[in-house]
Structure formats: C-alpha cells, structure tokens
Amino acid sequence: MFDLLRKYRRLEAEMRERRRRELLARTVSALNKLSSRVKFREAYIFGSITKPYMFFDSSDVDVAFLGLEEDKLFFTVAFLSEEIGRDVDVIELEKVPFRDKILREGIRWRQS
C-alpha cells in the first residue's frame, strides 16, 4: 500500500513539474508579446516557478522588471495574467530591497 502511495505522489509531482515547465514557457512567450506593447530594460522570472518540483497549483508567477515604463504597472499585471492564465506578481526592481537576490537567482528574460 505504501508503494502505491509513493508511486501516486511521484506521478503527481511529475505532472506538477510538467505544468511548471509549460507555464514557464508561457511566461517567456507573454514577456515577448508584452515587450512590443510596454517599454522595459530587463525582466526576471523568479520564485517558485524557477525551482523544479516547488511550484504548486496555488502558486503565482513572479516577474521583476528594470526600467518598466511609467504608469504601465497595472497594465503589465493584467496583460501577463491574461496571457499566462495565472495570477502574476509584478515587481519593480528599483523599488525593492531584495533586488540583488532576484538579479542573482532569477531567470533573465531575453527577447526571442
């Protein structure tokens, strides 16, 4: 019985990981689309979406920006949430004390 439970949990974790990778790809695609509508210098995807097996169905997507066009914060949140199909937290790196951690650990977006 415990083997069956272990197999189920492993399968569940693998499915969650597959969804995380798909969502990460959708986030990159959404940033590509956003870049033609809003000006920003750099974007970083960070948080649980960047960590294998740490992203859950209740997790949101975290994206940090450098040089985000003034007055475009709410548009950016709405656009990314709509494109990705998930709640998105948008951070302006100029305004947070943990900027260095995001720059060091986040996935830097590059336009493709």
Secondary structure, 3 states (H helix, E strand, C coil): CHHHHHHHHHHHHHHHHHHHHHHHHHHHHHHHHHCCCCCCCEEEEECHHHCCCCCCCCCCEEEEEECCCCCCHHHHHHHHHHHHCCCEEEEEHHHCCCHHHHHHHCEECCCC
